Amino acid sequence: MMSRTVLLSAAATCRQQRNLRRLLSVAPYSAAAAPPPLRPSPPAPTSSAVSSPVPANGSASAYCATSAHSASFSSTSSASPAGFPFTPARLASCAEPHRLFTTSGSSNSSSGNGGSGGGREGTMSGAAAAAAAAAESAAAENDFSAADLVIQESTRPKPPLSLRELKFGSQFSEHMLLVPWRRQHGWAFPVIKPVAPLPLHPAAQVLHYGMGCFEGMKAFKSASGIIRLFRPDKNMERLASSCHRLNLPPFSTVELLECIKALLKVDEHYIPPSHGYSAYIRPTVIATTPFLGVGPPTEVLLYVLLSPVGPYFPSGLKPIRLLVDSQHVRAYPGGVGDKKVAGNYAPTILPQVQAAHKGCSQVLYVLKDRDVGEVGGVGGAAAEAGGAGGAGGAGAGEEEDGLIGESGSMNMFFVLRKPGGARHGTGSVELVTPSLDGMILPGVTRDSVLQLARSWGDMDVSERPIRLKEIRQAHAEGRLLEIFGTGTAVVVQPVSALVLSDGTELSTPVEDATLAHWTNKKPGQAWDKPEDWEPLSVAARVHRALMDIQYGLVEHPWSVKVE
């Protein structure tokens, strides 16, 4: 086995030799913890990029996404140490060799761990925290780039997709994107490799303290084979915001998006070219530091999965019933309700199960008046919404009134006819959704619906606090015209009734013919002003418009081609 001294000598011409020396002084790599492939030295320019498949002898094939060069490195080569598939010459050709050493999941070779993955840092002193902040600031300058992307193709292709068997979130493409981060080195080179389990240490912070966040977005393919993303910049911005809230390291949203596009190209046969089908994209960032303590992570993993999915409603839009729940709280002022963090979702499972026992598909969360009123400023704003009073009534009134939030993982919308208003026309009908008060997730579909509705100009569009009391009053007066939710997975979800705790239903009957009238319109017709004779369905209309954009049936800046 080649000694670490020889490796250091071979890398003497590298700018980052000091970082390499620090890393190699920790522990040698074993075959079980081999680093990802090295980006090959740039060859002489050629006409086009070529991706070589993995050779049949089992050696790994790697190529740089921006290079025409492809090279195979045997994991058992006699010219390099076991588990280290690079010769000293290839190592020396890299300007930043320290970025090749990425966490493999064991974390036993991490600096400061002593090789055990046990006590690690214990409690963090003030000096240690200051040092950590300085290290993170320096590491932030060492971002990853799509130009350094390395691709390892699968040697065992999966059988062709069966569209009939697609179940949301249960099937995955062949490859995933991985980008590890370490405090002392920053982000490593991004790698696309076959999907495989992540070997996390049992003490990984994400497993104990929920230090993880994620995104949900989709890729669509037209009949001509063009792949499109829908407003991906908004998802990247939201992921960065969630990471910041959890003190996870920053990254370039532009570079991550380019890496995701590369992943889509590698697995493009997992994006069905049929209307209603798509590839669900799940970017995720988790703290992998093996440390039984609450503190800033020293190791992080960013990864992206693709999951081919079919239509949420194979036979068309179908309304659901929601159980109004004021006993459980999804988000609270000052919390993380406006971030897509893991801890926001697990607590919603029990209320959803309870709702199912009452014949409802999901829960509409309502924050009680007494809870809202205790938080300065929020309660007052909520109390003024719709002319409602202060703290609410007693007994059932107290239980069944409060600030309307989200439903499961959906943003909520209500269509109200103003007192004395006509069916159509600005000033007569209001589309309203809860304002972004820190408890509401800034959904990409939510924002898209708001912008579309405002551009049409035939209804008033509002973002403001909404109290359940206002909705109950509108229902009693026959002014509650429509309820629907929005989200990446479902796009638009009509709601036929809100079920209160005493069994009372606030129903908004949804006619199949009305939904079909709008969903069957030709591409682009959703933008036309409705005729007086046309049935009102804001949900179906925006659904038709969003599908037109997502599948490229109309030209729109929200539709981003993957080229």
Solvent accessible surface area in square Angstrom, and as a share of the most:
residue,aa,sasa,rsa
1,M,181,0.81
2,M,55,0.25
3,S,57,0.36
4,R,106,0.39
5,T,100,0.58
6,V,69,0.39
7,L,8,0.04
8,L,24,0.12
9,S,77,0.49
10,A,27,0.21
11,A,0,0.00
12,A,58,0.45
13,T,118,0.69
14,C,12,0.07
15,R,166,0.61
16,Q,46,0.20
17,Q,46,0.20
18,R,190,0.69
19,N,27,0.14
20,L,0,0.00
21,R,122,0.45
22,R,101,0.37
23,L,8,0.04
24,L,10,0.05
25,S,79,0.51
26,V,52,0.30
27,A,31,0.24
28,P,79,0.50
29,Y,31,0.12
30,S,60,0.38
31,A,78,0.61
32,A,102,0.79
33,A,20,0.15
34,A,43,0.33
35,P,9,0.06
36,P,25,0.16
37,P,9,0.05
38,L,1,0.00
39,R,73,0.27
40,P,11,0.07
41,S,50,0.33
42,P,119,0.75
43,P,55,0.34
44,A,76,0.59
45,P,135,0.85
46,T,91,0.53
47,S,120,0.77
48,S,71,0.46
49,A,73,0.56
50,V,87,0.50
51,S,53,0.34
52,S,35,0.23
53,P,97,0.61
54,V,27,0.15
55,P,41,0.26
56,A,116,0.90
57,N,127,0.65
58,G,63,0.61
59,S,11,0.07
60,A,45,0.35
61,S,1,0.01
62,A,0,0.00
63,Y,19,0.07
64,C,4,0.03
65,A,35,0.27
66,T,91,0.53
67,S,21,0.13
68,A,31,0.24
69,H,60,0.27
70,S,30,0.20
71,A,15,0.11
72,S,58,0.37
73,F,8,0.03
74,S,46,0.29
75,S,66,0.42
76,T,117,0.68
77,S,41,0.27
78,S,123,0.79
79,A,50,0.38
80,S,12,0.08
81,P,15,0.09
82,A,57,0.44
83,G,6,0.05
84,F,10,0.04
85,P,22,0.14
86,F,1,0.01
87,T,36,0.21
88,P,27,0.17
89,A,78,0.61
90,R,86,0.31
91,L,1,0.00
92,A,27,0.21
93,S,56,0.36
94,C,8,0.05
95,A,40,0.31
96,E,39,0.17
97,P,0,0.00
98,H,4,0.02
99,R,11,0.04
100,L,4,0.02
101,F,7,0.03
102,T,8,0.05
103,T,21,0.12
104,S,40,0.26
105,G,14,0.13
106,S,47,0.31
107,S,6,0.04
108,N,69,0.35
109,S,23,0.15
110,S,2,0.01
111,S,47,0.30
112,G,65,0.62
113,N,9,0.04
114,G,81,0.78
115,G,41,0.40
116,S,77,0.50
117,G,2,0.02
118,G,42,0.40
119,G,65,0.62
120,R,37,0.14
121,E,68,0.30
122,G,38,0.37
123,T,133,0.77
124,M,53,0.24
125,S,65,0.42
126,G,62,0.60
127,A,81,0.63
128,A,42,0.33
129,A,45,0.35
130,A,63,0.49
131,A,63,0.49
132,A,5,0.04
133,A,61,0.47
134,A,64,0.50
135,A,33,0.25
136,E,42,0.19
137,S,71,0.46
138,A,64,0.50
139,A,5,0.04
140,A,42,0.33
141,E,153,0.69
142,N,28,0.14
143,D,43,0.22
144,F,3,0.01
145,S,33,0.21
146,A,17,0.13
147,A,49,0.38
148,D,14,0.07
149,L,1,0.01
150,V,0,0.00
151,I,9,0.05
152,Q,29,0.13
153,E,43,0.19
154,S,26,0.16
155,T,79,0.46
156,R,206,0.75
157,P,104,0.65
158,K,93,0.39
159,P,109,0.68
160,P,129,0.81
161,L,51,0.26
162,S,47,0.30
163,L,66,0.33
164,R,238,0.87
165,E,124,0.56
166,L,25,0.12
167,K,149,0.63
168,F,85,0.35
169,G,36,0.35
170,S,62,0.40
171,Q,56,0.25
172,F,79,0.33
173,S,0,0.00
174,E,15,0.07
175,H,10,0.04
176,M,7,0.03
177,L,0,0.00
178,L,22,0.11
179,V,0,0.00
180,P,9,0.06
181,W,6,0.02
182,R,10,0.04
183,R,26,0.09
184,Q,52,0.23
185,H,11,0.05
186,G,3,0.03
187,W,2,0.01
188,A,6,0.05
189,F,5,0.02
190,P,0,0.00
191,V,6,0.04
192,I,0,0.00
193,K,66,0.28
194,P,46,0.29
195,V,56,0.32
196,A,48,0.37
197,P,127,0.80
198,L,54,0.27
199,P,83,0.52
200,L,55,0.27
201,H,39,0.17
202,P,106,0.67
203,A,11,0.08
204,A,0,0.00
205,Q,0,0.00
206,V,27,0.15
207,L,106,0.53
208,H,91,0.41
209,Y,84,0.32
210,G,31,0.30
211,M,21,0.09
212,G,3,0.03
213,C,0,0.00
214,F,30,0.12
215,E,0,0.00
216,G,2,0.01
217,M,5,0.02
218,K,23,0.10
219,A,0,0.00
220,F,5,0.02
221,K,20,0.08
222,S,23,0.15
223,A,102,0.79
224,S,92,0.60
225,G,35,0.34
226,I,62,0.32
227,I,9,0.05
228,R,17,0.06
229,L,1,0.00
230,F,17,0.07
231,R,18,0.06
232,P,2,0.01
233,D,74,0.38
234,K,66,0.28
235,N,3,0.02
236,M,2,0.01
237,E,95,0.43
238,R,19,0.07
239,L,0,0.00
240,A,35,0.27
241,S,43,0.28
242,S,0,0.00
243,C,1,0.01
244,H,153,0.68
245,R,115,0.42
246,L,37,0.18
247,N,76,0.39
248,L,7,0.04
249,P,11,0.07
250,P,87,0.55
251,F,18,0.07
252,S,33,0.21
253,T,39,0.23
254,V,104,0.59
255,E,46,0.21
256,L,0,0.00
257,L,22,0.11
258,E,72,0.32
259,C,0,0.00
260,I,0,0.00
261,K,30,0.13
262,A,19,0.14
263,L,0,0.00
264,L,0,0.00
265,K,93,0.40
266,V,31,0.18
267,D,0,0.00
268,E,75,0.34
269,H,108,0.48
270,Y,7,0.03
271,I,1,0.01
272,P,4,0.03
273,P,79,0.50
274,S,38,0.25
275,H,100,0.45
276,G,14,0.14
277,Y,39,0.15
278,S,2,0.02
279,A,1,0.00
280,Y,22,0.08
281,I,0,0.00
282,R,74,0.27
283,P,0,0.00
284,T,16,0.09
285,V,0,0.00
286,I,13,0.07
287,A,0,0.00
288,T,11,0.06
289,T,1,0.01
290,P,0,0.00
291,F,11,0.05
292,L,121,0.60
293,G,16,0.16
294,V,127,0.73
295,G,16,0.15
296,P,39,0.25
297,P,2,0.01
298,T,10,0.06
299,E,2,0.01
300,V,0,0.00
301,L,17,0.08
302,L,0,0.00
303,Y,33,0.13
304,V,0,0.00
305,L,37,0.18
306,L,1,0.01
307,S,5,0.03
308,P,0,0.00
309,V,1,0.01
310,G,19,0.18
311,P,45,0.29
312,Y,114,0.43
313,F,36,0.15
314,P,115,0.72
315,S,91,0.59
316,G,35,0.34
317,L,14,0.07
318,K,86,0.36
319,P,42,0.26
320,I,34,0.17
321,R,76,0.28
322,L,0,0.00
323,L,14,0.07
324,V,7,0.04
325,D,13,0.07
326,S,12,0.07
327,Q,116,0.51
328,H,63,0.28
329,V,73,0.42
330,R,31,0.11
331,A,17,0.13
332,Y,84,0.32
333,P,22,0.14
334,G,77,0.74
335,G,33,0.32
336,V,38,0.22
337,G,1,0.01
338,D,36,0.19
339,K,32,0.14
340,K,20,0.08
341,V,6,0.04
342,A,42,0.32
343,G,49,0.47
344,N,14,0.07
345,Y,52,0.20
346,A,67,0.52
347,P,88,0.55
348,T,20,0.11
349,I,106,0.54
350,L,105,0.52
351,P,3,0.02
352,Q,73,0.33
353,V,72,0.41
354,Q,71,0.31
355,A,0,0.00
356,A,62,0.48
357,H,154,0.69
358,K,118,0.50
359,G,51,0.49
360,C,5,0.03
361,S,58,0.38
362,Q,30,0.13
363,V,0,0.00
364,L,0,0.00
365,Y,10,0.04
366,V,2,0.01
367,L,15,0.07
368,K,17,0.07
369,D,10,0.05
370,R,119,0.43
371,D,35,0.18
372,V,3,0.01
373,G,51,0.49
374,E,134,0.60
375,V,39,0.22
376,G,73,0.70
377,G,63,0.61
378,V,32,0.19
379,G,12,0.11
380,G,44,0.42
381,A,50,0.39
382,A,3,0.02
383,A,15,0.12
384,E,137,0.61
385,A,9,0.07
386,G,46,0.44
387,G,75,0.72
388,A,15,0.12
389,G,40,0.39
390,G,54,0.52
391,A,78,0.60
392,G,34,0.33
393,G,46,0.44
394,A,89,0.69
395,G,50,0.48
396,A,69,0.54
397,G,28,0.27
398,E,47,0.21
399,E,75,0.34
400,E,6,0.03
401,D,6,0.03
402,G,0,0.00
403,L,9,0.05
404,I,3,0.01
405,G,16,0.15
406,E,6,0.03
407,S,0,0.00
408,G,9,0.08
409,S,71,0.46
410,M,18,0.08
411,N,10,0.05
412,M,1,0.01
413,F,0,0.00
414,F,0,0.00
415,V,0,0.00
416,L,6,0.03
417,R,62,0.23
418,K,68,0.29
419,P,107,0.67
420,G,91,0.87
421,G,20,0.20
422,A,62,0.48
423,R,105,0.38
424,H,36,0.16
425,G,21,0.20
426,T,88,0.51
427,G,40,0.38
428,S,16,0.10
429,V,3,0.02
430,E,19,0.09
431,L,0,0.00
432,V,0,0.00
433,T,0,0.00
434,P,8,0.05
435,S,27,0.17
436,L,87,0.43
437,D,60,0.31
438,G,27,0.26
439,M,14,0.06
440,I,8,0.04
441,L,15,0.08
442,P,50,0.32
443,G,9,0.08
444,V,11,0.06
445,T,9,0.05
446,R,5,0.02
447,D,38,0.20
448,S,0,0.00
449,V,0,0.00
450,L,2,0.01
451,Q,77,0.34
452,L,4,0.02
453,A,0,0.00
454,R,116,0.42
455,S,78,0.50
456,W,29,0.10
457,G,47,0.45
458,D,13,0.07
459,M,16,0.07
460,D,34,0.18
461,V,27,0.15
462,S,27,0.17
463,E,65,0.29
464,R,56,0.20
465,P,36,0.23
466,I,0,0.00
467,R,4,0.01
468,L,0,0.00
469,K,93,0.40
470,E,20,0.09
471,I,0,0.00
472,R,87,0.32
473,Q,92,0.41
474,A,0,0.00
475,H,58,0.26
476,A,86,0.67
477,E,93,0.42
478,G,44,0.42
479,R,33,0.12
480,L,15,0.08
481,L,50,0.25
482,E,17,0.08
483,I,1,0.01
484,F,0,0.00
485,G,0,0.00
486,T,1,0.01
487,G,15,0.15
488,T,37,0.21
489,A,30,0.23
490,V,10,0.06
491,V,11,0.07
492,V,0,0.00
493,Q,6,0.03
494,P,2,0.01
495,V,0,0.00
496,S,26,0.17
497,A,4,0.03
498,L,0,0.00
499,V,11,0.06
500,L,2,0.01
501,S,66,0.42
502,D,104,0.54
503,G,47,0.45
504,T,64,0.37
505,E,73,0.33
506,L,8,0.04
507,S,48,0.31
508,T,4,0.03
509,P,110,0.69
510,V,38,0.22
511,E,107,0.48
512,D,89,0.46
513,A,80,0.62
514,T,24,0.14
515,L,7,0.04
516,A,40,0.31
517,H,51,0.23
518,W,4,0.01
519,T,34,0.20
520,N,117,0.60
521,K,38,0.16
522,K,140,0.59
523,P,69,0.43
524,G,24,0.23
525,Q,66,0.29
526,A,0,0.00
527,W,75,0.26
528,D,84,0.44
529,K,143,0.61
530,P,16,0.10
531,E,95,0.43
532,D,119,0.61
533,W,180,0.63
534,E,9,0.04
535,P,43,0.27
536,L,45,0.22
537,S,4,0.03
538,V,1,0.01
539,A,0,0.00
540,A,0,0.00
541,R,7,0.02
542,V,0,0.00
543,H,26,0.11
544,R,27,0.10
545,A,0,0.00
546,L,1,0.00
547,M,23,0.10
548,D,0,0.00
549,I,0,0.00
550,Q,12,0.05
551,Y,11,0.04
552,G,19,0.18
553,L,82,0.41
554,V,31,0.18
555,E,145,0.65
556,H,45,0.20
557,P,117,0.74
558,W,32,0.11
559,S,15,0.10
560,V,44,0.25
561,K,78,0.33
562,V,14,0.08
563,E,159,0.71
